[in-house]
C-alpha cells in the first residue's frame, strides 16, 4: 500500500487543532521508511504546558497505530516552541507586542541586516520598532516581506 503523506499530514494537523492548539512549526515526512512527525504547538494565546503536549502526542500516536499496516514505523515529537520561539508572521509579532525583540532581515534597511528594539506597533503590512538612540528614540518600520525571523530578547 502506498503511503499518502499529505492525507496523513492533514489528519495529524486536524487532531492537534481539535485540541485548541495552533501549529507553530511542522516537519512531517519519511526517512528510510520511517514516518517522522515533528511539531511545535502552542495555544493561540500562548502558555502551553507539557501535559497538553503529551495529550496531543498520544492522540497522534493512536491515529498512527490505527494505520499500522500502512505506517509500520514512525517517530512522533510534539513540543512547545519555548521561550526562544521564532517570530515570523503578524500573529507571532502581535503576541509579543511591547516586548524587546531582535529582527533578522532578508534585505538590509538603512544599511543594517538586523535590528533590535521594543516592538511598538504591529500592522497588516509590517512592524514598527522603537529604538533608543543616544538620548532620543527612533521609530523604524519593517515590512513583513523583509523579515527573515524575529525573536524576543530576554
Secondary structure, DSSP 8 states (H G I E B T S, - for coil): ----HHHHHHHHHHHHHHTTEEEEEEEEEEETTEEEEEEEEEETTS---HHHHHHHHHHHHHHHHTTTTT--SEEEEEEE--TT--B-SHHHHHHTTTSEEEEEEEEEETTEEEEEEEEEEE-SSEEEEEEEETTEEEEEEEEGGGEEEEEE--
